[in-house]
Amino acid sequence: MKRLRKVGVALLTILAIVTTLPYLVDVPKGPDADPATLLVAGAAPGARLITVDGVQSVVAQAGDPNDPALLLIHGFGGSTFGYRDVMGPLAARGWHVIAIDLPGFGLSEKSWERDYSHKAQATFALAALDQLNVDRAVLLGHSMGGNVISWILALAPERVAGLAYIDAAVAKPKSGVGSSPSTAEVLLGVPPIRRLARIVIRSAFTSATFGELLSSAFAVTSAVTPTLVTGYAASAQLRDWDLALLGIIRDSAKNSLPDSLANLTAAAGKPPTLILWGEADSWVPLRSGEVLRADLPAAEWVVLPGIGHVPFEEDVPTFIGVVGDWLDTLR
């Protein structure tokens, strides 16, 4: 009995430490910038603030609105900024090019409460198209964005004119139905743990560490300039950027597609599809692209030698050429 009492006291002591210690340390203060002041450095040219479904975000457009629409969806940690060098050239080939910051990313509004699942992100993207009076679009998704455009395909197949997967991280459907919360959701739902996570994230984040992380996605590391790092890091200049990041992690277990891509594309009438991959991608390796290609055997398949995870940054002319030539076949 005494042993059980000692164990109980020890557990209560640990619980008291875990629940109180985070409140004895201040969350490091950071910038609290107005996103409007960051548009030049942290978004694509001509970007503007837009409010969709009550959430302030960013949209950038290039080309004639009467031309067929091409919607660019960024990856994890990305924003309209990543597409700054390709929007104009693609628009010049006869497309109304649109890029948006998904909630929680780029210069969009940040909060803990929002649903950041890819289904919710796809719903937001569709609402943005509605607000821009775009009924149908070719969807291009990079990395995480590949899963978001797949969710758009699942939710509104009639609005998809084509699909371009760029080094895409696509989450296959789960077998069976599970409603239990993920470990991340349970842990981050505890306020002291969430506060401790914020302290760790804010303490660890520096321009140098972020630059190193970003560089690891590139095979052509010369493309990682100070201007590029500043543009991608602009998100961390906003209030509660770390809470949004934790919310994205919390909701990541909900991102699996509702059906296989083969079935989703078949239900949509097999829209024209491009799969483009950097051969030297270390974040989402080429073998993942080959799996995606097996799911979509009719897709055009292009591999870029010597290119990493971000082909539209590492080799802009080749990216524009490949994507532009494919888009030409859709007109």
The 8 nearest C-alpha neighbors of each residue, nearest first, counted from 0:
[[1, 3, 2, 4, 5, 6, 7, 8],
 [2, 0, 4, 3, 5, 6, 7, 8],
 [1, 3, 5, 0, 4, 6, 7, 8],
 [4, 2, 6, 0, 5, 1, 7, 8],
 [3, 5, 1, 7, 2, 6, 8, 0],
 [6, 4, 8, 2, 7, 3, 9, 1],
 [7, 5, 3, 9, 4, 8, 10, 2],
 [6, 8, 4, 10, 5, 9, 3, 11],
 [7, 9, 5, 11, 6, 10, 12, 4],
 [10, 8, 12, 6, 7, 11, 5, 13],
 [11, 9, 13, 7, 12, 8, 14, 6],
 [12, 10, 14, 8, 13, 9, 15, 7],
 [11, 13, 9, 15, 10, 14, 8, 16],
 [12, 14, 10, 16, 15, 11, 17, 9],
 [15, 13, 11, 17, 12, 16, 18, 10],
 [14, 16, 12, 18, 13, 17, 19, 11],
 [15, 17, 13, 19, 20, 14, 18, 12],
 [18, 16, 14, 15, 19, 20, 13, 191],
 [17, 19, 15, 191, 16, 14, 20, 21],
 [18, 20, 16, 22, 21, 17, 15, 23],
 [19, 21, 23, 22, 16, 17, 18, 24],
 [22, 20, 195, 23, 24, 19, 191, 194],
 [23, 21, 20, 24, 19, 25, 191, 194],
 [22, 24, 20, 21, 25, 19, 26, 18],
 [25, 23, 22, 21, 26, 20, 198, 27],
 [24, 26, 27, 23, 22, 198, 21, 28],
 [25, 27, 198, 28, 24, 197, 194, 201],
 [28, 26, 25, 201, 198, 29, 202, 197],
 [27, 29, 26, 30, 201, 25, 31, 202],
 [28, 30, 27, 31, 236, 238, 201, 235],
 [31, 29, 236, 32, 237, 238, 28, 235],
 [30, 32, 238, 237, 236, 29, 33, 239],
 [33, 31, 237, 236, 30, 34, 238, 36],
 [32, 34, 35, 36, 31, 237, 37, 236],
 [35, 33, 37, 36, 106, 32, 38, 237],
 [34, 36, 33, 37, 38, 48, 47, 32],
 [37, 35, 34, 33, 38, 32, 39, 40],
 [38, 36, 34, 35, 41, 40, 39, 233],
 [39, 37, 42, 41, 35, 40, 36, 46],
 [38, 40, 37, 41, 42, 44, 36, 43],
 [41, 39, 37, 230, 38, 42, 229, 233],
 [42, 40, 230, 38, 233, 37, 80, 39],
 [41, 43, 80, 38, 79, 39, 40, 46],
 [42, 44, 83, 80, 79, 46, 59, 45],
 [45, 43, 46, 83, 42, 59, 39, 80],
 [44, 46, 59, 43, 47, 60, 61, 42],
 [47, 45, 59, 58, 44, 43, 42, 57],
 [48, 46, 57, 58, 59, 49, 45, 38],
 [47, 49, 57, 56, 58, 55, 50, 46],
 [48, 50, 56, 57, 55, 47, 51, 58],
 [49, 51, 55, 54, 53, 56, 52, 48],
 [52, 50, 54, 53, 127, 55, 49, 126],
 [51, 53, 54, 50, 126, 123, 55, 127],
 [52, 54, 51, 50, 55, 56, 49, 108],
 [55, 53, 50, 51, 52, 56, 108, 102],
 [56, 54, 50, 108, 49, 107, 51, 53],
 [55, 57, 107, 49, 48, 50, 100, 108],
 [58, 56, 48, 100, 49, 47, 99, 107],
 [57, 59, 99, 46, 47, 98, 48, 49],
 [60, 58, 46, 98, 97, 45, 43, 47],
 [61, 59, 97, 96, 98, 58, 62, 45],
 [62, 60, 96, 90, 87, 95, 86, 97],
 [61, 63, 90, 95, 94, 96, 64, 91],
 [62, 64, 65, 95, 66, 94, 61, 90],
 [65, 63, 95, 66, 62, 68, 67, 94],
 [64, 66, 63, 67, 95, 68, 94, 62],
 [67, 65, 94, 95, 64, 63, 93, 68],
 [68, 66, 94, 95, 65, 69, 136, 93],
 [69, 67, 95, 136, 94, 96, 137, 66],
 [68, 70, 137, 96, 136, 95, 138, 97],
 [71, 69, 97, 138, 98, 139, 96, 137],
 [70, 72, 98, 139, 97, 140, 138, 73],
 [73, 71, 140, 144, 139, 98, 141, 70],
 [74, 72, 144, 77, 141, 78, 140, 71],
 [73, 75, 143, 144, 142, 77, 141, 76],
 [76, 74, 77, 143, 73, 142, 144, 104],
 [77, 75, 74, 104, 78, 105, 231, 73],
 [78, 76, 74, 73, 75, 105, 81, 231],
 [77, 79, 105, 100, 80, 73, 81, 104],
 [78, 80, 42, 43, 81, 98, 82, 99],
 [81, 79, 42, 43, 78, 83, 82, 41],
 [80, 82, 79, 83, 78, 77, 312, 43],
 [83, 81, 80, 85, 79, 84, 86, 43],
 [82, 84, 43, 80, 81, 85, 86, 44],
 [85, 83, 82, 86, 87, 315, 88, 81],
 [86, 84, 82, 88, 87, 83, 89, 319],
 [85, 87, 89, 88, 84, 83, 90, 82],
 [86, 88, 90, 89, 85, 61, 91, 84],
 [89, 87, 91, 90, 85, 86, 92, 319],
 [90, 88, 92, 91, 86, 87, 85, 323],
 [89, 91, 94, 62, 87, 92, 88, 93],
 [92, 90, 88, 89, 93, 87, 62, 94],
 [93, 91, 90, 89, 94, 88, 323, 327],
 [92, 94, 91, 90, 66, 95, 62, 89],
 [95, 93, 90, 66, 67, 96, 68, 92],
 [94, 96, 68, 62, 66, 64, 63, 67],
 [97, 95, 69, 61, 60, 94, 90, 68],
 [96, 98, 60, 70, 59, 69, 71, 95],
 [99, 97, 71, 59, 79, 58, 70, 72],
 [100, 98, 58, 57, 79, 101, 59, 72],
 [101, 99, 78, 57, 105, 79, 104, 56],
 [100, 102, 104, 99, 103, 120, 107, 56],
 [103, 101, 104, 107, 100, 108, 56, 120],
 [102, 104, 243, 109, 107, 101, 108, 244],
 [105, 103, 102, 101, 107, 100, 76, 106],
 [106, 104, 78, 234, 107, 100, 77, 233],
 [105, 107, 234, 34, 104, 56, 57, 108],
 [108, 106, 56, 102, 105, 104, 55, 103],
 [107, 109, 55, 56, 54, 103, 102, 106],
 [110, 108, 103, 243, 240, 239, 107, 238],
 [111, 109, 243, 112, 242, 239, 113, 108],
 [112, 110, 242, 243, 246, 113, 109, 245],
 [111, 113, 110, 114, 246, 243, 242, 115],
 [112, 114, 111, 115, 110, 246, 243, 102],
 [113, 115, 116, 119, 112, 250, 246, 247],
 [116, 114, 247, 250, 113, 119, 120, 117],
 [115, 117, 119, 250, 118, 114, 254, 253],
 [118, 116, 120, 119, 254, 147, 121, 115],
 [117, 119, 121, 116, 120, 150, 122, 254],
 [118, 120, 122, 116, 117, 121, 115, 123],
 [121, 119, 117, 123, 122, 118, 124, 116],
 [122, 120, 124, 118, 151, 123, 119, 147],
 [121, 123, 119, 125, 120, 124, 126, 118],
 [122, 124, 120, 126, 121, 125, 127, 119],
 [125, 123, 127, 121, 126, 122, 120, 128],
 [124, 126, 128, 122, 127, 123, 121, 129],
 [125, 127, 129, 123, 128, 124, 122, 130],
 [126, 128, 124, 130, 129, 125, 51, 123],
 [129, 127, 131, 133, 125, 126, 130, 132],
 [130, 128, 126, 132, 127, 131, 133, 125],
 [129, 131, 127, 128, 132, 126, 51, 133],
 [130, 132, 128, 129, 133, 127, 126, 134],
 [133, 131, 129, 130, 128, 134, 127, 64],
 [134, 132, 128, 131, 135, 129, 68, 136],
 [135, 133, 158, 132, 129, 136, 128, 68],
 [134, 136, 158, 133, 159, 160, 68, 137],
 [137, 135, 68, 160, 69, 159, 138, 158],
 [136, 138, 161, 160, 69, 162, 159, 70],
 [139, 137, 162, 70, 69, 136, 161, 163],
 [138, 140, 163, 71, 162, 72, 70, 164],
 [141, 139, 144, 145, 72, 164, 148, 165],
 [140, 142, 165, 144, 74, 145, 73, 167],
 [141, 143, 167, 74, 168, 144, 166, 145],
 [144, 142, 74, 168, 145, 146, 75, 141],
 [143, 145, 140, 141, 74, 147, 72, 73],
 [146, 144, 140, 167, 143, 148, 141, 147],
 [145, 147, 169, 149, 144, 143, 148, 168],
 [146, 148, 144, 150, 149, 117, 145, 121],
 [149, 147, 151, 150, 145, 146, 140, 144],
 [150, 148, 152, 146, 147, 151, 145, 153],
 [149, 151, 153, 147, 152, 148, 118, 121],
 [152, 150, 148, 154, 121, 149, 153, 155],
 [151, 153, 156, 149, 150, 155, 154, 148],
 [154, 152, 150, 151, 155, 156, 263, 149],
 [153, 155, 151, 152, 150, 156, 122, 121],
 [154, 156, 157, 152, 158, 151, 153, 159],
 [157, 155, 152, 267, 158, 159, 153, 154],
 [158, 156, 155, 159, 267, 135, 160, 152],
 [157, 159, 135, 156, 155, 134, 136, 160],
 [158, 160, 156, 136, 161, 157, 135, 137],
 [161, 159, 137, 136, 270, 135, 158, 162],
 [160, 162, 137, 271, 270, 159, 272, 138],
 [163, 161, 272, 138, 139, 137, 273, 271],
 [162, 164, 139, 273, 272, 274, 138, 140],
 [163, 165, 274, 140, 167, 145, 273, 139],
 [164, 166, 141, 275, 167, 276, 140, 274],
 [167, 165, 276, 142, 141, 308, 275, 164],
 [166, 168, 142, 145, 165, 141, 164, 169],
 [169, 167, 142, 143, 145, 146, 170, 283],
 [168, 170, 146, 167, 145, 171, 143, 149],
 [171, 169, 255, 256, 146, 172, 168, 254],
 [170, 172, 255, 256, 169, 173, 259, 258],
 [173, 171, 256, 255, 258, 257, 259, 170],
 [172, 174, 175, 255, 171, 176, 256, 257],
 [175, 173, 172, 176, 177, 171, 258, 257],
 [176, 174, 173, 177, 172, 178, 257, 258],
 [177, 175, 178, 174, 173, 179, 172, 257],
 [176, 178, 179, 175, 180, 173, 174, 181],
 [177, 179, 180, 176, 181, 253, 175, 252],
 [178, 180, 177, 181, 182, 176, 185, 184],
 [181, 179, 184, 178, 185, 182, 183, 252],
 [180, 182, 184, 183, 185, 252, 179, 249],
 [181, 183, 185, 184, 186, 180, 187, 249],
 [184, 182, 186, 249, 181, 185, 187, 248],
 [183, 185, 249, 181, 187, 182, 186, 188],
 [184, 186, 182, 188, 183, 187, 181, 180],
 [187, 185, 183, 188, 189, 184, 182, 192],
 [188, 186, 193, 189, 184, 185, 183, 192],
 [187, 189, 185, 186, 184, 190, 193, 192],
 [188, 190, 187, 192, 186, 191, 193, 185],
 [189, 191, 193, 192, 194, 188, 187, 18],
 [192, 190, 194, 18, 193, 189, 21, 195],
 [193, 191, 195, 194, 190, 189, 187, 196],
 [192, 194, 187, 190, 196, 191, 195, 189],
 [193, 195, 191, 197, 192, 196, 190, 21],
 [194, 196, 192, 198, 21, 197, 193, 191],
 [197, 195, 193, 199, 194, 198, 200, 192],
 [198, 196, 194, 200, 195, 199, 201, 241],
 [197, 199, 26, 195, 201, 196, 200, 202],
 [198, 200, 196, 202, 197, 201, 203, 195],
 [201, 199, 197, 203, 202, 198, 204, 196],
 [200, 202, 204, 198, 203, 199, 197, 27],
 [203, 201, 199, 200, 204, 198, 27, 205],
 [204, 202, 200, 201, 199, 205, 208, 198],
 [203, 205, 201, 202, 200, 208, 209, 206],
 [206, 204, 208, 207, 209, 203, 202, 210],
 [205, 207, 209, 208, 210, 204, 232, 228],
 [206, 208, 210, 205, 209, 211, 204, 212],
 [209, 207, 211, 205, 210, 206, 212, 204],
 [208, 210, 212, 206, 211, 207, 205, 213],
 [209, 211, 207, 213, 208, 212, 228, 206],
 [212, 210, 214, 208, 209, 213, 207, 215],
 [213, 211, 209, 215, 210, 214, 208, 216],
 [212, 214, 210, 215, 211, 216, 209, 217],
 [213, 215, 211, 217, 216, 212, 210, 220],
 [214, 216, 212, 213, 217, 211, 218, 281],
 [217, 215, 214, 308, 213, 282, 307, 281],
 [218, 216, 307, 219, 214, 220, 215, 308],
 [217, 219, 307, 306, 220, 279, 305, 216],
 [220, 218, 217, 221, 313, 222, 306, 307],
 [219, 221, 222, 217, 223, 218, 214, 313],
 [220, 222, 223, 219, 224, 313, 217, 218],
 [221, 223, 220, 313, 224, 219, 312, 217],
 [224, 222, 221, 220, 227, 214, 228, 225],
 [223, 225, 227, 226, 222, 228, 221, 220],
 [226, 224, 228, 227, 229, 223, 210, 230],
 [227, 225, 229, 224, 228, 230, 40, 223],
 [226, 228, 224, 230, 225, 229, 223, 231],
 [227, 229, 225, 231, 230, 226, 210, 232],
 [230, 228, 232, 226, 227, 231, 233, 225],
 [231, 229, 41, 227, 233, 228, 232, 40],
 [230, 232, 228, 233, 229, 227, 41, 77],
 [233, 231, 229, 234, 230, 235, 228, 209],
 [234, 232, 230, 235, 41, 236, 231, 229],
 [233, 235, 105, 236, 232, 106, 237, 240],
 [236, 234, 233, 237, 240, 232, 241, 30],
 [235, 237, 30, 234, 233, 32, 31, 238],
 [238, 236, 31, 32, 235, 240, 234, 30],
 [237, 239, 31, 240, 236, 30, 109, 32],
 [240, 238, 242, 241, 109, 110, 237, 243],
 [241, 239, 243, 242, 238, 109, 235, 237],
 [240, 242, 244, 239, 243, 197, 245, 200],
 [243, 241, 245, 239, 111, 244, 240, 110],
 [242, 244, 246, 110, 240, 103, 109, 241],
 [245, 243, 241, 247, 242, 246, 248, 240],
 [244, 246, 248, 242, 247, 243, 249, 241],
 [247, 245, 249, 243, 244, 248, 111, 242],
 [246, 248, 244, 115, 250, 245, 249, 251],
 [247, 249, 245, 251, 246, 250, 244, 183],
 [250, 248, 184, 246, 183, 247, 251, 245],
 [249, 251, 116, 247, 248, 252, 253, 115],
 [250, 252, 248, 253, 254, 249, 247, 116],
 [251, 253, 250, 254, 181, 255, 249, 116],
 [254, 252, 251, 250, 116, 255, 117, 118],
 [253, 255, 117, 252, 251, 116, 256, 170],
 [256, 254, 170, 172, 171, 253, 173, 257],
 [255, 257, 172, 258, 171, 170, 254, 150],
 [256, 258, 172, 255, 259, 153, 173, 150],
 [259, 257, 256, 172, 263, 260, 262, 171],
 [260, 258, 261, 262, 263, 172, 171, 256],
 [259, 261, 263, 262, 264, 258, 294, 295],
 [260, 262, 259, 264, 263, 294, 265, 295],
 [261, 263, 265, 259, 260, 264, 266, 258],
 [264, 262, 260, 266, 265, 261, 153, 259],
 [263, 265, 269, 267, 266, 261, 262, 260],
 [264, 266, 269, 262, 268, 267, 263, 261],
 [265, 267, 263, 264, 268, 262, 269, 156],
 [268, 266, 264, 156, 265, 269, 263, 270],
 [267, 269, 265, 266, 270, 264, 156, 263],
 [270, 268, 264, 265, 267, 271, 266, 272],
 [269, 271, 161, 268, 160, 272, 264, 267],
 [272, 270, 161, 162, 269, 298, 273, 160],
 [273, 271, 162, 298, 163, 161, 270, 299],
 [272, 274, 163, 299, 298, 164, 300, 162],
 [273, 275, 164, 300, 163, 299, 165, 301],
 [276, 274, 301, 165, 302, 300, 164, 273],
 [277, 275, 166, 302, 165, 278, 303, 301],
 [276, 278, 306, 307, 303, 280, 279, 302],
 [277, 279, 304, 303, 280, 306, 285, 302],
 [278, 280, 307, 306, 277, 305, 281, 218],
 [281, 279, 307, 308, 284, 277, 282, 278],
 [282, 280, 284, 283, 279, 216, 307, 308],
 [283, 281, 280, 284, 216, 308, 215, 307],
 [282, 284, 281, 280, 166, 287, 168, 285],
 [285, 283, 280, 281, 286, 287, 282, 288],
 [284, 286, 288, 287, 278, 289, 280, 276],
 [285, 287, 289, 288, 284, 290, 283, 291],
 [288, 286, 290, 285, 289, 284, 291, 283],
 [287, 289, 291, 285, 286, 290, 292, 276],
 [288, 290, 292, 286, 291, 287, 293, 285],
 [291, 289, 293, 287, 292, 288, 286, 294],
 [292, 290, 288, 294, 289, 293, 295, 287],
 [291, 293, 289, 295, 294, 290, 296, 288],
 [294, 292, 290, 296, 291, 295, 289, 288],
 [293, 295, 291, 292, 261, 296, 290, 260],
 [294, 296, 292, 293, 297, 298, 261, 291],
 [297, 295, 293, 298, 292, 294, 299, 291],
 [298, 296, 295, 299, 272, 271, 292, 269],
 [299, 297, 272, 273, 296, 295, 300, 274],
 [298, 300, 273, 274, 272, 297, 301, 275],
 [301, 299, 274, 298, 275, 273, 302, 292],
 [300, 302, 275, 274, 276, 303, 299, 273],
 [303, 301, 276, 277, 278, 275, 304, 300],
 [302, 304, 277, 278, 306, 276, 305, 301],
 [305, 303, 278, 306, 302, 277, 279, 307],
 [306, 304, 279, 278, 303, 218, 307, 277],
 [307, 305, 277, 279, 218, 304, 303, 278],
 [308, 306, 280, 218, 279, 277, 217, 309],
 [307, 309, 280, 216, 277, 217, 166, 310],
 [308, 310, 312, 311, 307, 313, 217, 216],
 [311, 309, 313, 312, 314, 306, 308, 318],
 [310, 312, 315, 318, 309, 313, 314, 85],
 [313, 311, 310, 309, 314, 315, 222, 81],
 [312, 314, 310, 219, 222, 311, 309, 315],
 [315, 313, 310, 317, 316, 312, 311, 318],
 [314, 316, 311, 318, 317, 312, 319, 313],
 [317, 315, 319, 318, 314, 320, 311, 85],
 [318, 316, 320, 319, 315, 314, 321, 311],
 [317, 319, 315, 321, 320, 316, 311, 322],
 [320, 318, 316, 322, 323, 317, 321, 315],
 [319, 321, 317, 323, 318, 322, 324, 316],
 [322, 320, 324, 318, 323, 319, 317, 325],
 [323, 321, 325, 319, 324, 320, 318, 326],
 [322, 324, 326, 320, 325, 319, 321, 327],
 [325, 323, 327, 321, 326, 322, 320, 328],
 [324, 326, 322, 327, 323, 328, 321, 329],
 [325, 327, 323, 329, 328, 324, 322, 330],
 [328, 326, 324, 325, 329, 330, 323, 92],
 [329, 327, 326, 325, 330, 324, 323, 271],
 [330, 328, 326, 327, 325, 271, 161, 160],
 [329, 327, 328, 326, 67, 93, 94, 325]]
